[in-house]
Every structure is written in C-alpha cells, then in structure tokens.
Amino acid sequence: MKTRIVMDSGREYILDAPKSEVLKLFTNSLGVIINGFVHFEEGFSIAPLHVSSVEEVRE
C-alpha cells in the first residue's frame, strides 16, 4: 500500500508505506502532531504541521 501526502503548498509526495505507518511518524507518543521535520530515506523532509491531507493510494 502506498500513501499520498499533500502539503499546504500543493506539493505531493508518494511513500511506499501504509497510511497508518505514515501517521505514526507525524505524531509523538501522546498522539500530538510533531512541530519539526520528519526525514525520509527518499531524500526529503516534511513538517507535519504543513500537511493538508494523507490518503491511501491503491495501484
């Protein structure tokens, strides 16, 4: 399962991970959205506070 992340700017990222795993990366142990950057092996970083939507992509 892949996940599409759409940022406030309209930029989209596709990750090869389920939505539930991506959402875990964006929150701390209390379930609060992280105020900082999350770094990905694909070579980009995302500030979870600027994510507009997270959706599963079925291919």
C-alpha positions, 0 to 999 in steps of 0.5 A: 500500500502506498500513501499520498501526502499533500502539503499546504503548498500543493506539493505531493509526495508518494511513500511506499508505506501504509497510511497508518505507518505514515501517521505514526511518524507525524505524531509523538507518543501522546498522539500530538502532531510533531512541530519539526521535520520528519526525514525520509530515506527518499531524500526529503523532509516534511513538517507535519504541521504543513500537511493538508491531507494523507490518503491511501493510494491503491495501484 
